[in-house]
Amino acid sequence: MPSLTESLERLGLRSPVIQAPMAGGGDTPALVAAVNEAGGLGFVGAAYLTGEQIAERGLAIRQRTALPFGINLFAPTPAPGPAPGPAPMMAEAMARLRPFHAELGLPEAEEPAYGGDAFDRQVAALLDSGAAFYSVTFGLPPAESVTAAKARGMRVLGTATTVAEAVALERTGVDAVIAQGSEAGGHRGSFIGDPAANLVGTMALVPQVADAVGVPVIASGGIMDGRGIAAALALGATAVQMGTVFLTTGEAGIPEAHKAAILAAREDQTRITRAFSGRPARGIVNRFMETVEDPQALEAVLPFPLQNTLTRPLRTAAGKAGRAEFLSLWAGQGLTLAQRRPAGELVAELLRGTEEVRRRLAV
Ligand SMILES: Cc1cc2nc3c(=O)[nH]c(=O)nc-3n(C[C@H](O)[C@H](O)[C@H](O)COP(=O)(O)O)c2cc1C
């Protein structure tokens, strides 16, 4: 078995700390650069960016740091099939938003349409962006994109929430598998079977994935400090991908109301919801989630990406107005360990804390 240092070198990592890509604005160029400069690997979640925006983002990062960084995409999103459930689903989904739009003084929600798939343009921009890592969640990276990225010397990573997904990813030629446990904040990366059933915790998932694949494993979900990182390494991971812990840093670009909600919530106040985007994702329970996914009422959530398009104007307005009850408050179950601090200081503390635990366990 290769040593940790050998596995890290094989993956082109300077340390086990990877800042998770966080599409939607959390992972600013300032965050990516601060993480890099402190010894971690910064990542950009580019799923909602156009090709031009990806090019601009790559440039903004390269102006701040010469160190390698990564860009993440959602796997190609086909047009959603007919919405499950009764035909008036669209009308019901829109009706569920009406009182919230009125409360924020917004015009009525518009019927969302599938805008086509931006993946090919995104990946073309990613290949020219100067990124050293390319990762995909929600599915397998298309074969041509893997070949093209590798031809440029990039490392390719993919997210799995089960052993079957990890094995499927390894077959595409990825350099490492990100094992995302059910504690994780944000969207579930699931793409085989029922995402609602793929809720394996990080502690159980990482060693099973590590046994099933030959490539290095990156643990993700609920890891917040050196104790969590050392535990992930003990389970067979080479590195960790952490999201929530970076959201309360000064450099994170999420609305202040989201940061405050993370710092105020308890570990039992998150749940997995489809209410915001139509895909399961973990966030802090709020009024929007409870109203849109009211178990007593008709199902009124459109398939991804339609629900995401439908709820975007409300979420954008809520962010500007500081109204946490309408925001997608993505956060993982480790959230009470989050602190307000600069990202560079956080990374230094994570690396120091990991070494401290490793030393303590070695004696
Ligand atoms: C606000 C937020 C946005 C996220 N966006 C993405 C994304 O765009 N792509 C991705 O692969 N993972 C995304 N994730 C999931 C992370 O990659 C990672 O699995 C998760 O943050 C790990 O759990 P933790 O939040 O408990 O650290 C996101 C997570 C959060 C909290």
Ligand as a Chemical Component Dictionary entry (heavy atoms), coordinates in Angstrom:
data_LIG
# 
_chem_comp.id                   LIG 
_chem_comp.type                 NON-POLYMER 
_chem_comp.pdbx_formal_charge   0 
_chem_comp.three_letter_code    LIG 
# 
loop_
_chem_comp_atom.comp_id 
_chem_comp_atom.atom_id 
_chem_comp_atom.alt_atom_id 
_chem_comp_atom.type_symbol 
_chem_comp_atom.charge 
_chem_comp_atom.model_Cartn_x 
_chem_comp_atom.model_Cartn_y 
_chem_comp_atom.model_Cartn_z 
_chem_comp_atom.pdbx_ordinal 
LIG C1  C1  C 0 -22.951 25.451 -0.518 1  
LIG C2  C2  C 0 -22.496 24.152 -1.137 2  
LIG C3  C3  C 0 -22.421 24.043 -2.522 3  
LIG C4  C4  C 0 -21.949 22.856 -3.103 4  
LIG N1  N1  N 0 -21.817 22.797 -4.467 5  
LIG C5  C5  C 0 -21.192 21.727 -5.028 6  
LIG C6  C6  C 0 -20.850 21.729 -6.412 7  
LIG O1  O1  O 0 -21.102 22.681 -7.144 8  
LIG N2  N2  N 0 -20.225 20.636 -6.904 9  
LIG C7  C7  C 0 -19.879 19.557 -6.116 10 
LIG O2  O2  O 0 -19.284 18.610 -6.614 11 
LIG N3  N3  N 0 -20.202 19.531 -4.809 12 
LIG C8  C8  C 0 -20.826 20.593 -4.250 13 
LIG N4  N4  N 0 -21.109 20.580 -2.906 14 
LIG C9  C9  C 0 -20.826 19.378 -2.114 15 
LIG C10 C10 C 0 -19.350 19.330 -1.687 16 
LIG O3  O3  O 0 -18.538 18.938 -2.778 17 
LIG C11 C11 C 0 -19.077 18.331 -0.563 18 
LIG O4  O4  O 0 -19.480 17.044 -0.921 19 
LIG C12 C12 C 0 -19.732 18.713 0.758  20 
LIG O5  O5  O 0 -19.628 20.091 1.026  21 
LIG C13 C13 C 0 -19.052 17.932 1.871  22 
LIG O6  O6  O 0 -19.768 18.005 3.058  23 
LIG P1  P1  P 0 -19.537 19.156 4.172  24 
LIG O7  O7  O 0 -20.298 20.327 3.635  25 
LIG O8  O8  O 0 -20.125 18.548 5.379  26 
LIG O9  O9  O 0 -18.061 19.427 4.239  27 
LIG C14 C14 C 0 -21.585 21.752 -2.292 28 
LIG C15 C15 C 0 -21.679 21.865 -0.897 29 
LIG C16 C16 C 0 -22.121 23.045 -0.309 30 
LIG C17 C17 C 0 -22.161 23.125 1.190  31 
# 
loop_
_chem_comp_bond.comp_id 
_chem_comp_bond.atom_id_1 
_chem_comp_bond.atom_id_2 
_chem_comp_bond.value_order 
_chem_comp_bond.pdbx_ordinal 
LIG C1  C2  SING 1  
LIG C2  C3  SING 2  
LIG C2  C16 DOUB 3  
LIG C3  C4  DOUB 4  
LIG C4  N1  SING 5  
LIG C4  C14 SING 6  
LIG N1  C5  DOUB 7  
LIG C5  C6  SING 8  
LIG C5  C8  SING 9  
LIG C6  O1  DOUB 10 
LIG C6  N2  SING 11 
LIG N2  C7  SING 12 
LIG C7  O2  DOUB 13 
LIG C7  N3  SING 14 
LIG N3  C8  DOUB 15 
LIG C8  N4  SING 16 
LIG N4  C9  SING 17 
LIG N4  C14 SING 18 
LIG C9  C10 SING 19 
LIG C10 O3  SING 20 
LIG C10 C11 SING 21 
LIG C11 O4  SING 22 
LIG C11 C12 SING 23 
LIG C12 O5  SING 24 
LIG C12 C13 SING 25 
LIG C13 O6  SING 26 
LIG O6  P1  SING 27 
LIG P1  O7  DOUB 28 
LIG P1  O8  SING 29 
LIG P1  O9  SING 30 
LIG C14 C15 DOUB 31 
LIG C15 C16 SING 32 
LIG C16 C17 SING 33 
# 
